């Protein structure tokens, strides 16, 4: 079973994403900040990471960049899941190392489709 790390400071968003993932057979880990996400990703080695952008402290763009540059986490695909839907945000997110960019509210179909694509 694939393990997905959700990095989001909103308990509501985390609960919603976790529910979709568990319903589709994924194991879920969660972090409420970029810093926690970095630590958990290195320790737990999830199969993919769902990354919010607006986070306390280190934001999602910075966290994605750190994950994609660190030797212990560079192989883990990061999918940005955020309310920020400007083209410049999408371009910047991909430049930081994200493999995909989804805007909230994310549909179950698109989330699972992207996960299957980046994990396989």
Long-range contacts (C-beta under 8 A, 24 or more apart in sequence): 1-25, 1-26, 1-27, 2-26, 2-27, 2-47, 2-48, 2-115, 2-119, 3-27, 3-28, 3-29, 3-44, 3-46, 3-47, 4-28, 4-29, 4-46, 4-47, 4-48, 4-49, 4-50, 4-115, 5-29, 5-30, 5-31, 5-37, 5-40, 5-41, 5-44, 5-46, 5-48, 5-49, 5-50, 6-30, 6-31, 6-49, 6-50, 7-31, 7-32, 7-33, 7-34, 7-36, 7-37, 7-49, 7-50, 7-51, 7-52, 7-55, 7-60, 7-63, 8-32, 8-50, 8-52, 8-55, 8-81, 9-33, 9-52, 9-54, 9-55, 9-56, 10-52, 13-52, 13-104, 17-50, 17-81, 17-106, 17-111, 20-108, 20-111, 20-112, 21-111, 23-108, 24-108, 24-112, 26-115, 32-56, 33-57, 33-58, 34-58, 34-59, 34-60, 34-62, 34-63, 34-66, 35-63, 37-63, 37-67, 38-63, 38-66, 38-67, 38-70, 38-73, 41-67, 41-73, 41-76, 42-70, 42-72, 42-73, 45-73, 45-76, 46-76, 47-76, 47-119, 48-76, 48-77, 48-78, 48-79, 48-115, 48-118, 48-119, 49-76, 49-77, 49-78, 49-79, 50-79, 50-81, 51-78, 51-79, 51-80, 51-81, 51-82, 51-98, 52-80, 52-81, 52-82, 53-80, 53-82, 53-84, 53-89, 53-93, 54-82, 54-83, 54-84, 60-93, 61-92, 61-93, 61-96, 62-96, 64-93, 64-96, 64-97, 64-98, 65-96, 65-97, 67-97, 68-96, 68-97, 68-98, 69-97, 77-118, 77-119, 79-114, 79-115, 79-118, 81-106, 81-111
